[in-house]
Amino acid sequence: MAVQDELVRARQTAEEVAAEEHKFQEGFTFRTFLGLLFVAFVMLPGSIYIGLVAGVGLGAAAEWVTIVLFAEVMRRSLQPLRRQEIYILFYIAASLTAMGAYGLSGGPLQWKIWDQFFVQSSPAAPIADQVPRWAVPAPDSPALRERTFLDSAWALPIFLLVLTEILGRASWMSMGYLLFRMTSDVEKLPFPLAPVAAAGALALAEVGSREESWRWGVFSTGAVVGMGFGLFYVGIPVFTGTLFGNALQLIPIPFLDLTQNVEASLPTAIVGISINLGEVLVGFVLPYHILLGAAISSVATYVMANPILYHAGLIPNWQPNSPALPTKLAADLDFWLAIIVGLQLAVAAIGVSMVVRTMREYRTSQSLRLRGLTPPPGRGDPPLWIPLAVWAVSVVSYIALCRWLVPDFPLWIVAGFGLLWSPLNSYVSARMIGLTGQGVSVPFIKEVAIISSRYPRVDIWYAPLPLYDYGWAAQRFREVELTGTKFTSILKAELVMLPVIFLASFIFWAFFWKASPIPSPLFPFAQKMWPYYAQMEAVWKQINLPQSEIREVVLNALNIPRIIAGFVSGLGLFWLFSAFKWPLLLFYGLVSGVGQLPHFTLPKLLGAWLGHRYFKKRYGEENWLRYAPVLLAGFLCGMGLIGMFGIALALVAKSVSVLPY
């Protein structure tokens, strides 16, 4: 009850803050459209390049620089930005420069860059000829040999990419809005992280203002530190890679690996550390108990338990003299994968039980069933039948598209994913985010369904199965509401962003790919990490093939007794924390740390410990909680600016180098 009361107070506090001069106004204007063009054609190439070099995105750098620049220009023109425009600028910058998997960013074409690498990689050799041509051209096609998108072989893959992007936006916006109405308007869940995100976006406009001078001071401090560190971490590799074709790394990217150094005494122990200062600063912001739990479980599993398991014969596929990533792959497939699945299933079961318990409580109240049906005036809500119809059309389109691309795959599985599982899973996740700030998902649903179907081809892994979790979108609409921005602003922003981001993504990815192979020595992160990612992806894409040796390896990895052991351990641990009233965030940290490399959990814990033990005492807890996000944003901005400076040099150099004379 104490936790529930605290969440209710958080909801009330957020609504009181948002109520001050709370008017819903349009946020997407001509000024924010100019911001969209600025991010797409100035920030996007920097985000692409720094992701390939260092595995990080511009992130807050793009958001801060865009908003500070436009806020200053408008302020000096005596036309200051409204908070609704500020949030839309934040939304646009965050959306366009978001970092995806494999250190990739830069719009939809990033996935085709990955596909071209994967189909030509060594791990994919056994299945390269089975990868469908509607996903990526053949490995020996001129389109891949000459590294160009201007080839007819790319016509169908890019058409399908455009189509799925349109369907994806229609699906998340419609389902996200419906989830928001259910969880926020009707159930009045607090969404504890939504006020933080909304306040952070609004605070960007206060940088440089005399009334909030502390923000500019803290931001500047972080930016100076970020530029100093970024010079060594990003600047020198970019500069030397451009001049000499081989990047010089004074600081190891992405981490310093000591696994091979200790294997004589601790075989299979994964030892190392990330020397990225940004990891420490991230620890300033994240909850201390989550990071403490993650660090404890990552060290306990990969450093302490691995050697014991190896000597017990439970990690038989490990090869001596293997670095961290191959060692992790062997340990996961031999033992830890089943444990991780069991723990995640336990978290999912906990989330479902919370949903059922809360729904029972709501059934007893007639007023709760009626409230939320009428939205606040001026918020820009559409009639409920419109998002319902849009969602239904998008899901049916997904099902029809899958039927066309993979006609022999069981239709009932595709329809079950789209019409039953995805809405249910999204609602459970949205409620967990609304209550705790963290979503929940059941792992390996897709993999289990494909194996169980006995479908024997690789093309199913490239089909756009309508299996999704849009619980996060409910919080997105809550953020929009807290900033007083009309919901129609998000719709307009997405409609305009789609063609702009496709054009920018096509131009810049085509340029980078034509100038140099991806990955190559010019891109240290991609060169080191992508072969590992390709190996993992090749493993999963062969598990449904008949007579596949990897299929047996994966099925053995999903060991049922170990999954049950992980599931029971997760539930038992949750019961223990609840019974003794220990911090539940520590429980979630312990669960999430199983499967994470200690290389990254330990630096984050160091940052959390410094913030918890030193900076809170020096500056006061309330002040430090305000300083930490601004300091981190400044650091990322400074580091991103150094990266962009190096990228500008690289772009000039590459533009000259590809000229025929």
C-alpha positions in Angstrom: 0.0 0.0 0.0 2.9 2.4 0.7 4.2 1.9 -2.8 0.7 2.4 -4.3 0.2 5.6 -2.2 3.6 6.9 -3.4 2.7 6.3 -7.0 -0.7 8.1 -6.5 1.2 11.1 -5.0 3.5 11.1 -8.0 0.6 11.2 -10.3 -1.0 14.1 -8.4 2.3 16.0 -8.3 2.8 15.7 -12.0 -0.8 16.9 -12.7 -0.3 19.9 -10.3 2.9 20.9 -12.2 1.2 20.4 -15.5 -1.8 22.4 -14.4 0.1 25.7 -14.2 -1.2 27.7 -17.2 -2.1 24.4 -18.8 -3.4 25.0 -22.3 -3.3 22.5 -25.1 -1.7 24.2 -28.1 -0.3 23.1 -31.4 3.4 22.2 -31.3 4.2 21.4 -34.9 4.7 24.8 -36.6 6.9 26.1 -39.4 9.7 26.7 -36.8 9.6 23.1 -35.7 9.6 22.1 -39.4 12.9 24.0 -39.8 14.1 22.1 -36.8 13.2 18.8 -38.5 15.2 19.8 -41.6 18.2 20.8 -39.4 18.2 17.4 -37.5 17.7 15.4 -40.7 20.4 17.0 -42.8 22.9 18.3 -40.2 22.6 15.9 -37.2 21.8 12.7 -39.0 25.2 12.1 -40.7 26.9 12.8 -37.4 24.7 10.2 -35.7 25.4 7.6 -38.3 29.2 8.1 -38.2 29.6 8.2 -34.4 27.5 5.1 -34.1 29.8 3.1 -36.5 32.9 4.5 -34.8 32.1 4.3 -31.1 28.7 2.5 -30.9 27.0 5.5 -29.3 24.5 7.9 -30.7 24.3 11.7 -30.6 21.2 11.3 -28.4 21.1 14.3 -26.1 23.6 16.2 -28.2 21.1 16.4 -31.1 18.3 17.3 -28.7 20.2 20.0 -26.8 22.0 21.6 -29.8 18.8 21.8 -31.9 16.6 23.2 -29.1 19.3 25.6 -27.7 20.0 26.9 -31.2 16.4 27.5 -32.2 15.5 28.8 -28.7 18.3 31.4 -28.9 17.5 32.5 -32.5 13.8 32.9 -31.6 14.6 34.7 -28.4 16.8 37.2 -30.1 14.1 37.6 -32.7 11.7 38.5 -29.9 9.6 35.4 -30.8 10.4 32.9 -28.1 9.5 29.3 -28.6 6.4 28.0 -26.8 6.8 25.0 -24.6 4.7 22.9 -27.1 7.2 23.8 -29.9 10.1 22.9 -27.5 8.7 19.5 -26.8 8.1 18.8 -30.5 11.7 19.8 -31.3 12.8 17.4 -28.5 10.5 14.7 -29.9 11.8 15.1 -33.5 15.5 15.2 -32.5 15.1 12.2 -30.2 13.2 10.2 -32.9 15.5 10.9 -35.8 18.8 10.3 -34.0 17.7 7.3 -31.9 20.2 4.5 -31.6 19.0 1.1 -32.6 20.6 -2.3 -32.4 24.2 -2.9 -33.5 25.2 0.7 -33.0 23.1 1.7 -35.9 21.1 4.9 -36.3 20.2 7.2 -39.2 16.7 6.2 -40.3 15.2 3.2 -42.0 18.0 2.5 -44.4 20.2 1.4 -41.5 18.6 -2.0 -41.5 19.4 -2.6 -45.2 23.1 -1.7 -44.4 23.0 -4.4 -41.7 21.3 -6.9 -44.1 23.9 -6.4 -46.8 26.7 -7.0 -44.2 25.0 -10.0 -42.7 24.3 -11.8 -46.1 28.0 -11.4 -47.0 29.4 -12.4 -43.6 31.0 -15.7 -42.8 28.5 -16.8 -40.2 25.7 -16.4 -42.7 27.4 -18.4 -45.4 25.4 -21.6 -44.8 22.1 -19.7 -45.4 23.1 -16.8 -47.6 21.5 -18.3 -50.7 18.2 -18.8 -48.8 17.9 -15.2 -47.6 14.9 -13.8 -49.7 15.7 -11.4 -52.5 12.7 -9.2 -51.3 14.8 -8.5 -48.2 18.3 -8.0 -49.6 20.0 -8.6 -52.9 22.1 -11.7 -53.5 25.7 -11.6 -52.0 27.2 -11.7 -55.5 24.9 -9.1 -57.0 26.4 -5.9 -58.5 24.4 -3.9 -56.0 26.4 -5.3 -53.2 29.8 -5.5 -55.0 29.6 -1.9 -56.1 28.0 -0.8 -52.7 25.1 1.2 -54.2 21.4 1.5 -53.6 20.9 2.7 -57.1 20.3 -0.7 -58.5 17.1 -2.5 -59.5 17.9 -5.3 -57.1 17.1 -2.9 -54.2 13.6 -1.9 -55.6 11.5 -4.5 -53.8 13.4 -4.4 -50.5 13.2 -0.7 -50.3 9.5 -0.7 -51.3 8.7 -3.2 -48.5 10.8 -1.1 -46.1 8.7 2.0 -46.9 5.5 0.0 -46.6 6.4 -1.5 -43.2 7.5 1.9 -41.9 4.1 3.4 -42.8 2.2 0.4 -41.2 4.5 0.5 -38.1 3.7 4.2 -37.5 0.0 3.7 -38.0 0.1 0.7 -35.7 2.0 2.2 -32.8 0.2 5.5 -32.8 -3.3 4.0 -32.9 -2.6 1.2 -30.3 -0.5 3.6 -28.2 -3.3 6.1 -28.0 -5.8 3.4 -27.0 -3.5 2.1 -24.3 -3.0 5.6 -23.0 -6.8 6.1 -22.8 -7.1 2.9 -20.8 -4.2 3.2 -18.5 -4.0 7.0 -18.0 -7.5 8.4 -18.5 -9.5 5.5 -17.0 -7.2 3.8 -14.5 -5.2 7.0 -13.6 -1.9 5.2 -13.4 0.9 7.5 -12.4 3.5 6.8 -15.1 6.4 7.8 -12.8 9.0 8.4 -15.6 6.7 10.5 -17.8 7.0 13.7 -15.7 10.8 13.3 -15.7 10.9 13.1 -19.5 8.5 15.9 -20.0 10.3 18.2 -17.5 13.6 17.4 -19.1 12.3 18.4 -22.5 10.9 21.7 -21.2 14.1 22.4 -19.3 16.1 22.6 -22.5 14.6 26.0 -23.3 15.8 27.4 -20.0 19.5 27.0 -20.9 21.1 30.4 -21.1 18.2 32.2 -19.4 19.1 34.4 -16.5 16.4 33.0 -14.3 17.8 29.5 -14.6 21.5 30.3 -14.8 22.5 27.1 -12.8 21.3 25.0 -15.7 23.7 26.7 -18.1 26.6 26.4 -15.6 26.0 22.7 -15.1 25.4 22.0 -18.8 28.6 23.9 -19.7 30.6 21.9 -17.2 29.3 18.6 -18.7 30.0 19.9 -22.2 33.6 20.8 -21.4 34.2 17.4 -19.9 32.5 15.7 -22.8 34.6 17.6 -25.4 37.8 16.7 -23.5 36.9 13.0 -23.2 35.4 12.9 -26.7 38.7 14.2 -28.2 40.4 11.0 -27.2 37.5 8.6 -27.4 35.9 9.7 -30.7 37.9 12.5 -32.2 41.3 10.8 -32.6 39.9 7.6 -34.1 37.8 9.6 -36.6 40.7 11.8 -37.5 43.3 9.1 -37.9 40.8 6.8 -39.7 40.1 9.5 -42.2 43.8 10.3 -42.8 45.4 6.9 -42.6 42.5 4.5 -43.2 43.0 2.8 -39.8 41.6 4.4 -36.7 44.0 4.9 -33.7 42.3 4.0 -30.4 43.9 5.6 -27.4 40.9 4.4 -25.4 39.7 0.9 -26.3 36.3 0.9 -28.1 33.9 -0.4 -26.9 35.8 -1.8 -23.8 39.1 -3.0 -22.4 38.9 -6.8 -22.5 41.0 -8.8 -20.0 39.3 -12.2 -20.5 42.2 -13.8 -22.2 44.6 -12.5 -19.5 42.9 -14.4 -16.7 41.8 -17.6 -18.4 44.7 -19.6 -17.0 43.4 -19.2 -13.5 39.7 -18.4 -14.2 38.7 -20.2 -17.5 35.5 -18.8 -19.1 35.5 -15.8 -16.6 34.6 -12.7 -18.6 36.7 -9.9 -17.2 37.1 -6.3 -18.5 35.9 -2.8 -18.2 34.4 0.0 -20.4 36.6 3.1 -20.1 33.8 5.2 -21.6 33.2 8.1 -19.1 29.7 8.3 -20.4 28.8 5.0 -18.7 29.8 6.6 -15.3 27.7 9.6 -16.0 24.7 7.5 -16.9 25.0 6.0 -13.5 24.4 9.5 -12.0 20.9 9.4 -13.5 19.6 5.9 -13.1 18.3 4.5 -9.8 21.1 3.3 -7.5 19.4 0.0 -6.5 18.8 -1.1 -10.1 22.4 -0.6 -11.0 23.6 -2.2 -7.8 21.6 -5.3 -8.5 22.7 -5.5 -12.1 26.4 -5.2 -11.2 26.1 -7.9 -8.5 24.3 -10.4 -10.7 26.6 -9.7 -13.8 29.7 -10.3 -11.8 28.3 -13.3 -9.9 27.3 -15.0 -13.2 30.0 -14.2 -15.7 33.1 -13.8 -13.4 32.4 -16.0 -10.4 30.0 -18.7 -11.6 31.4 -19.3 -15.1 34.7 -21.0 -14.0 32.7 -23.2 -11.6 30.3 -24.2 -14.3 33.2 -24.9 -16.7 35.0 -27.2 -14.3 31.6 -29.0 -13.7 31.4 -29.6 -17.5 28.5 -27.3 -18.1 30.2 -25.0 -20.6 31.7 -27.5 -23.0 31.7 -25.4 -26.1 34.1 -22.8 -24.8 37.4 -22.5 -26.7 40.6 -21.4 -25.0 42.1 -18.0 -25.9 38.6 -16.7 -26.7 37.9 -13.0 -26.0 34.9 -11.7 -24.1 32.2 -11.9 -26.8 32.8 -15.5 -28.0 33.2 -16.6 -24.4 29.8 -15.0 -23.5 28.2 -16.7 -26.6 29.5 -20.1 -25.5 28.4 -19.6 -21.8 25.0 -18.3 -22.8 24.2 -21.2 -25.2 25.6 -23.8 -22.8 24.0 -22.6 -19.6 22.8 -19.0 -19.0 20.2 -18.6 -21.9 17.7 -20.9 -20.2 18.2 -19.2 -16.8 17.6 -15.8 -18.5 14.4 -17.0 -20.2 13.1 -18.3 -16.9 13.8 -15.1 -15.0 12.1 -13.0 -17.7 9.1 -15.3 -17.6 9.0 -14.7 -13.8 9.0 -11.0 -14.3 6.2 -11.3 -17.0 4.2 -13.5 -14.6 4.6 -10.9 -11.9 3.3 -8.2 -14.3 0.3 -10.2 -15.3 -0.6 -10.9 -11.7 -0.5 -7.2 -11.0 -2.8 -6.5 -14.0 -5.3 -9.2 -12.8 -5.3 -7.9 -9.2 -5.8 -4.3 -10.3 -8.6 -5.2 -12.8 -10.5 -6.9 -10.0 -10.2 -3.8 -7.9 -11.5 -1.6 -10.7 -14.5 -3.9 -11.4 -15.9 -3.0 -7.9 -16.1 0.7 -8.8 -18.8 1.9 -11.2 -17.2 5.4 -11.5 -13.9 4.0 -12.6 -15.6 2.3 -15.5 -17.2 5.5 -16.7 -14.4 8.0 -16.2 -11.9 8.6 -18.9 -14.5 8.2 -21.7 -14.6 11.9 -22.2 -11.2 13.4 -22.8 -10.1 16.9 -21.6 -11.2 19.6 -24.1 -8.7 20.9 -26.5 -6.3 17.9 -26.2 -6.8 16.9 -29.8 -8.4 13.5 -29.1 -10.0 11.7 -32.1 -13.2 9.7 -31.8 -12.2 6.2 -30.5 -13.4 4.5 -33.6 -10.7 6.1 -35.7 -7.7 4.7 -33.8 -9.5 1.3 -33.6 -10.1 1.3 -37.4 -6.5 2.4 -38.1 -5.1 -0.3 -35.8 -7.4 -3.0 -37.4 -6.4 -1.9 -41.0 -2.7 -1.9 -40.1 -2.8 -5.4 -38.5 -4.8 -6.9 -41.3 -2.3 -5.3 -43.8 0.5 -6.9 -41.9 -1.2 -10.3 -42.0 -1.9 -10.0 -45.8 1.7 -8.9 -46.4 3.1 -11.9 -44.5 0.7 -14.2 -46.5 2.1 -12.8 -49.7 5.8 -13.0 -48.7 5.7 -16.4 -46.9 2.5 -18.1 -48.2 3.3 -21.5 -46.6 3.7 -20.2 -43.1 0.6 -21.0 -40.9 -1.8 -18.1 -41.2 -3.3 -18.7 -37.8 0.1 -18.0 -36.1 0.4 -14.7 -37.9 -3.2 -13.7 -37.1 -2.8 -14.8 -33.5 0.2 -12.6 -33.1 -1.5 -9.5 -34.6 -5.0 -9.8 -33.3 -4.6 -11.5 -29.9 -1.1 -11.7 -28.4 0.2 -8.2 -29.4 -2.7 -6.2 -27.9 -2.6 -8.3 -24.7 1.1 -8.1 -24.3 1.1 -4.3 -25.1 -1.6 -3.7 -22.4 0.3 -5.7 -19.7 3.5 -3.8 -20.6 1.7 -0.4 -20.6 0.3 -1.1 -17.1 3.7 -2.1 -15.8 5.2 1.1 -17.2 2.3 3.1 -15.8 3.0 1.6 -12.3 6.7 1.1 -12.2 8.3 2.8 -15.2 9.5 -0.5 -16.6 7.8 -2.7 -19.2 7.7 -6.4 -19.3 7.8 -8.9 -22.2 7.7 -12.7 -22.6 10.9 -13.8 -24.3 11.4 -16.0 -27.4 7.7 -16.1 -28.4 8.6 -15.7 -32.0 11.3 -18.3 -31.9 9.2 -20.9 -30.2 6.3 -20.3 -32.6 8.5 -20.7 -35.7 10.1 -23.9 -34.3 6.8 -25.3 -33.3 5.3 -24.6 -36.8 8.0 -26.8 -38.4 8.4 -24.1 -41.1 11.7 -25.1 -42.8 12.9 -21.9 -44.5 14.9 -18.8 -43.6 12.6 -16.2 -45.2 10.2 -16.3 -42.2 12.8 -14.4 -40.2 12.6 -11.5 -42.6 8.8 -11.4 -42.8 7.1 -8.5 -41.0 5.3 -10.6 -38.4 2.8 -8.4 -36.4 4.5 -9.3 -33.1 5.0 -6.1 -31.1 4.9 -4.4 -27.7 3.6 -0.9 -27.8 3.3 -0.4 -24.1 6.0 2.3 -24.3 3.7 4.4 -26.5 1.2 5.0 -23.7 3.9 6.8 -21.8 4.7 8.8 -24.9 1.2 10.2 -25.0 1.3 10.9 -21.3 4.5 13.0 -21.9 2.7 14.9 -24.7 -0.3 15.6 -22.4 2.0 16.9 -19.5 3.6 19.4 -21.8 0.2 20.8 -23.0 0.8 19.7 -26.6 -2.1 18.7 -28.8 -2.0 15.1 -29.9 -2.5 16.3 -33.4 1.0 17.7 -33.2 2.5 14.2 -33.0 0.5 13.1 -35.9 1.6 16.0 -38.1 5.2 15.5 -37.0 5.2 11.8 -37.9 3.5 12.5 -41.3 6.2 15.0 -42.2 9.1 13.2 -40.7 8.5 10.0 -42.7 9.4 11.3 -46.2 12.1 13.6 -44.8 13.9 10.9 -42.9 13.7 8.4 -45.8 15.3 11.0 -48.1 18.0 11.9 -45.6 18.6 8.3 -44.6 19.0 7.3 -48.3 21.4 10.1 -49.1 23.7 9.7 -46.1 23.8 5.9 -45.9 24.4 5.7 -49.7 27.3 8.2 -49.3 29.0 6.4 -46.4 28.6 2.9 -47.9 29.9 4.1 -51.3 32.9 5.8 -49.7 34.0 2.8 -47.6 32.8 -0.8 -46.9 30.7 -1.1 -43.7 32.2 -2.4 -41.5 35.9 -1.5 -42.1 38.9 -0.3 -40.1 37.5 3.2 -40.5 34.6 2.2 -38.2 36.2 0.5 -35.0 32.9 -0.4 -33.2 31.3 -1.9 -36.2 34.5 -3.8 -37.2 34.8 -5.3 -33.7 31.2 -5.9 -32.7 29.3 -6.7 -36.0 30.9 -10.1 -36.5 29.7 -11.2 -33.1 26.2 -9.8 -33.8 26.2 -11.6 -37.1 27.2 -14.9 -35.4 24.3 -14.6 -33.0 21.8 -13.7 -35.7 23.0 -16.6 -37.9 22.4 -19.0 -35.0 18.8 -17.9 -34.6 18.0 -17.9 -38.3 19.0 -21.6 -38.6 17.1 -23.0 -35.7 14.1 -24.0 -37.8 16.0 -25.6 -40.6 15.8 -29.4 -40.9 18.9 -31.3 -40.1 20.5 -28.2 -38.7 23.2 -28.7 -36.1 22.6 -25.3 -34.7 18.9 -26.2 -34.2 20.0 -28.8 -31.8 22.4 -26.4 -30.0 19.7 -23.8 -29.5 17.1 -26.4 -28.4 19.6 -27.7 -25.9 20.3 -24.1 -24.8 16.6 -23.7 -24.0 16.8 -26.4 -21.4 13.4 -26.9 -19.8 14.6 -27.8 -16.3 16.8 -24.7 -16.2 14.0 -22.5 -17.5 11.8 -23.8 -14.7 14.7 -23.2 -12.2 15.1 -19.7 -13.4 11.3 -19.1 -13.3 11.0 -20.5 -9.7 14.1 -18.5 -8.6 12.7 -15.3 -10.0 9.3 -15.8 -8.2 11.0 -16.8 -5.0 13.3 -13.8 -5.1 10.4 -11.5 -5.6 8.5 -13.1 -2.7 11.6 -12.7 -0.5 11.9 -9.0 -1.4 8.2 -8.4 -0.8 8.1 -10.3 2.5 11.1 -8.4 4.0 10.1 -5.1 2.3 13.5 -4.8 0.5 13.7 -2.4 -2.4 11.9 -3.9 -5.4 14.2 -1.9 -7.7 17.1 -4.1 -6.4 15.1 -7.2 -7.4 14.6 -5.9 -10.9 18.3 -5.0 -11.1 19.4 -8.5 -10.0 17.2 -10.0 -12.7 18.2 -7.7 -15.5 21.9 -8.1 -14.7 21.9 -11.8 -15.6 23.1 -11.6 -19.2 24.8 -8.2 -19.0 28.6 -7.9 -19.3 30.2 -6.6 -16.1 32.2 -4.4 -18.5 29.2 -2.0 -18.6 27.4 -2.6 -15.3 30.4 -1.8 -13.1 31.1 1.7 -14.5 27.4 2.6 -14.2 27.5 1.4 -10.6 30.6 3.6 -9.9 28.6 6.6 -11.2 25.6 5.6 -9.1 27.8 5.1 -6.0 29.5 8.5 -6.4 26.1 10.2 -6.8 24.6 8.4 -3.9 27.5 8.7 -1.5 29.3 11.9 -2.4 27.4 14.3 -4.7 24.1 14.1 -2.9 25.8 15.0 0.4 27.8 17.8 -1.2 25.0 19.5 -3.2 21.9 18.2 -1.4 19.7 15.4 -2.6 17.2 17.7 -4.3 19.8 19.7 -6.1 21.8 16.7 -7.3 18.7 15.1 -8.7 18.2 18.2 -10.8 21.9 18.6 -11.7 22.6 15.0 -12.8 20.4 14.9 -16.0 21.7 18.3 -17.1 25.3 17.3 -16.5 24.8 14.1 -18.5 23.1 15.9 -21.3 26.0 18.4 -21.4 28.6 15.6 -21.5 26.8 13.9 -24.4 26.5 17.2 -26.2 30.2 18.0 -25.8 31.2 14.5 -26.9 28.7 14.6 -29.8 30.1 18.0 -31.0 33.6 16.6 -31.1 32.3 13.7 -33.1 30.5 16.0 -35.4 33.7 18.1 -35.9 35.6 14.9 -36.8 32.7 13.8 -39.0 32.8 17.1 -40.9 36.5 16.5 -41.7 35.7 12.9 -42.7 32.8 14.0 -45.0 35.1 16.5 -46.8 37.9 13.9 -47.1 35.5 11.2 -48.4 33.8 13.6 -50.8 37.2 14.4 -52.3 38.5 10.8 -52.3 35.5 9.4 -54.3 36.0 12.0 -57.1 37.3 10.3 -60.3 39.9 13.1 -60.9 
